[in-house]
Amino acid sequence: MPLVKGTFVTAQLQLIVSVEFVGMDGVLQRREVANVERIVDGGCLDYFGLSLEEGKEIQRRLQGELTQFQADQAAQRERKCQDCNRPRQVHDYRSRTINSLFGTCSVRVPRWRSCE
């Protein structure tokens, strides 16, 4: 989208990085991982591509989203009571740390109530 600055027109580039997941229920979920904006006046090479810091941040966020999605899917499998086959209620949520190739991720997982 061009921006007007005095008598000059400034061009702005926006890059939105998102990821799509399809869970056990078949529903598509889209999550935004990053939003990078650049002003592209004069074609300066400093504005091309991603910086190392931006690339690392996108990778960290992508790993976090993927790990949380997998934890959510695993938790849903455990929700059904093995005795009565009914869905259990959430007791509370806890934070868990997952170590991966790309670092550690903190995920939020439910603890289920016992059936009566």
C-alpha positions in Angstrom: 0.0 0.0 0.0 1.7 3.3 -1.1 2.1 6.0 1.6 2.3 9.6 0.6 5.2 11.5 2.3 5.3 15.1 1.2 5.5 14.9 -2.6 7.1 11.5 -2.7 5.3 8.1 -2.7 6.6 5.6 -0.2 5.9 1.9 -1.0 5.3 -0.4 1.9 5.6 -4.2 1.8 3.8 -6.5 4.3 4.6 -10.2 4.7 2.2 -12.2 6.8 3.4 -15.7 7.8 0.7 -18.1 8.9 0.4 -21.8 9.5 -2.6 -24.0 8.9 -3.4 -27.1 11.0 -6.1 -29.7 10.5 -7.0 -31.5 13.7 -8.6 -34.9 14.5 -12.0 -33.3 14.0 -11.1 -32.3 10.4 -11.5 -28.5 11.1 -8.9 -26.2 9.5 -7.3 -23.8 12.0 -5.1 -20.9 10.8 -2.7 -19.1 13.1 -0.6 -16.1 12.3 3.1 -16.6 13.1 4.6 -13.3 12.0 3.9 -10.0 10.4 6.9 -8.3 8.8 6.6 -4.8 7.3 9.1 -3.0 5.1 9.3 0.3 3.4 10.8 -0.4 0.0 12.2 2.9 -1.2 15.3 2.9 -3.3 15.7 -0.9 -3.4 18.2 -0.9 -0.5 19.6 -4.4 0.0 19.1 -4.1 3.8 15.4 -4.5 3.3 15.5 -7.7 1.2 14.6 -11.0 2.8 14.6 -11.6 6.6 17.2 -10.6 9.1 18.7 -13.4 11.2 16.8 -12.2 14.2 13.5 -12.1 12.3 14.1 -15.6 11.0 14.9 -17.0 14.5 11.7 -15.3 15.9 9.5 -16.8 13.1 11.0 -20.2 13.8 10.5 -19.9 17.5 6.8 -18.8 17.0 6.2 -21.6 14.5 7.6 -24.2 16.9 5.5 -22.8 19.7 2.3 -23.0 17.6 3.0 -26.5 16.3 3.9 -27.8 19.8 0.7 -26.2 21.4 -1.4 -27.7 18.6 0.0 -31.2 19.1 -0.5 -30.9 22.9 -4.1 -29.8 22.3 -4.7 -32.8 20.0 -3.2 -35.2 22.5 -5.3 -33.8 25.3 -8.5 -34.2 23.4 -7.7 -37.9 23.0 -7.4 -38.2 26.7 -10.6 -36.4 27.5 -12.9 -39.4 27.1 -13.3 -41.5 30.3 -12.1 -45.0 29.8 -14.7 -46.4 32.2 -18.0 -44.7 31.1 -16.8 -43.3 27.6 -18.2 -39.8 28.4 -16.1 -36.6 28.0 -14.5 -35.5 31.3 -14.6 -31.9 32.5 -11.5 -29.7 32.8 -10.2 -29.6 36.4 -7.6 -26.8 35.6 -4.8 -26.0 33.2 -1.1 -26.4 33.8 2.0 -25.2 32.0 4.4 -27.9 30.6 7.8 -27.4 29.1 8.6 -29.3 25.9 12.2 -29.6 24.8 12.7 -29.8 21.0 15.4 -29.4 18.4 14.6 -25.7 18.1 14.6 -24.9 21.8 12.1 -25.2 24.6 8.3 -24.4 24.3 5.9 -23.8 27.1 2.4 -25.3 26.4 -0.9 -25.0 28.3 -2.5 -28.4 28.9 -5.7 -29.4 30.7 -6.0 -31.7 33.7 -9.2 -33.7 33.5 -11.6 -34.3 36.4 -12.3 -37.9 37.3 -15.7 -39.3 36.5 -18.0 -40.1 39.4 
